[in-house]
Amino acid sequence: GAVVSQHPSRVICKSGTSVKIECRSLDFQATTMFWYRQFPKKSLMLMATSNEGSKATYEQGVEKDKFLINHASLTLSTLTVTSAHPEDSSFYICSASGAGGKLNNEQFFGPGTRLTVL
Amino acid sequence: DAKTTQPTSMDCAEGRAANLPCNHSTISGNEYVYWYRQIHSQGPQYIIHGLKNNETNEMASLIITEDRKSSTLILPHATLRDTAVYYCIALNTGNQFYFGTGTSLTVIP
């Protein structure tokens, strides 16, 4: 099946710094990538939808200037958490769709990135 | 966007069938029902999806009622590795997933 990777898997940073998380589709070209956030014991919350070469569409309540999303190629999207604060500590998960054929609308999820802001 | 509701938690004996229900009474005619599961601290894993007809694959079966207002995911022979949170989601016209709270399934030895 289609594989999506994320890097890094874990990151610890100081408050006020910026952190970049990469999401890659390894064996297919992803026309759309999605970014989610998940707090402990909670469900996944969609943050933004990103189409290759276009500006990301952010969900209500998600600050686009704080969570910068770049989707410059069909296999790579990045999420940059700018000026991170402890309340940004969370599990960030990306997904990608566009694998083609019967799987075209299916989202394939990455393994997630655990961000801890001290 | 159709909202889905699921029981918060369920238990199932190892080796028995696990039947996980989902209500999606506001689903529209062209919204697919998807099932994913998430094992602790991992990304969600695709299980199965369907529109109107019942579906079966190597992991599970999906039974969708004729009026499409509810569905049931069936794991035919649950194992301990099936312990996870199971999410039932309606795929909207923007191809976006809005996750509900899911069902925490515990398979008991």
Interface residues (C-beta under 8 A of the other chain):
Chain A: G1 V4 Q6 T32 F34 Y36 S43 L44 M45 L46 T49 F91 I93 S95 S97 N105 E106 Q107 F108 F109 G110 P111 G112 R114
Chain B: Y32 Y34 Y36 Q38 S41 Q42 G43 P44 Q45 Y46 H49 Y87 L91 G94 N95 Q96 F97 Y98 F99 G100 T101 G102
